[in-house]
């Protein structure tokens, strides 16, 4: 089943791509500087930033389409939900010892991603109605 990409949904995808792209670049280029300040491993920051590159590309491709499979929209929402769960899971896992700024960095980006997932879900529901 195809879903028409509304202006609202297109804008949400572009906003998600912009914020995710900026965060990815920050983590890729700034990993050596951010790691000690955030108390997070440099490899983790670099890896998280690299993972965002294809996700951002996918968001841009989807935002430029007139219609897209409902399954693709569900996948994007699920990817965002997994990112949120992994972010909070990391904080509670004991695998890292982030500074207060590191906890804030992870939590704020996770909340932002959760808001994008919610907005994408709303857009998908509106398009299906």
Residue pairs with C-beta under 8 A, 6 or more apart in sequence:
1 69
1 70
2 67
2 68
2 69
2 70
3 67
3 68
3 69
3 70
3 73
3 124
3 127
3 128
4 66
4 67
4 127
5 13
5 62
5 63
5 65
5 66
5 67
5 68
5 127
6 123
6 126
6 127
8 123
8 126
9 120
9 123
9 124
9 126
9 127
10 63
12 116
12 119
12 120
12 123
13 59
13 60
13 62
13 63
13 76
13 120
14 59
14 60
14 63
15 116
16 59
16 80
16 116
16 120
17 56
17 59
17 60
17 63
19 112
19 116
20 52
20 55
20 56
20 59
20 113
21 52
21 56
23 49
23 52
23 109
24 48
24 49
24 50
24 51
24 52
24 53
24 56
25 49
26 34
26 49
27 34
27 45
27 46
27 48
27 49
27 52
28 46
28 49
28 50
29 49
30 45
31 42
31 43
31 45
31 46
31 49
32 42
34 40
34 42
34 45
35 41
35 42
35 45
37 99
37 101
37 102
38 45
38 98
38 99
38 101
38 102
38 105
39 96
39 97
39 98
39 99
39 101
39 102
40 96
40 98
40 102
40 105
40 106
41 96
44 96
55 79
58 76
59 76
62 68
62 72
62 73
62 76
70 124
70 128
73 120
73 124
74 124
76 120
77 117
77 120
77 121
77 124
80 113
80 114
80 116
80 117
80 120
81 114
81 117
83 110
83 113
84 110
84 111
84 113
84 114
84 117
87 106
87 107
87 109
87 110
87 113
88 106
88 107
88 110
90 96
90 106
91 98
91 103
91 106
91 107
96 102
98 105
98 106
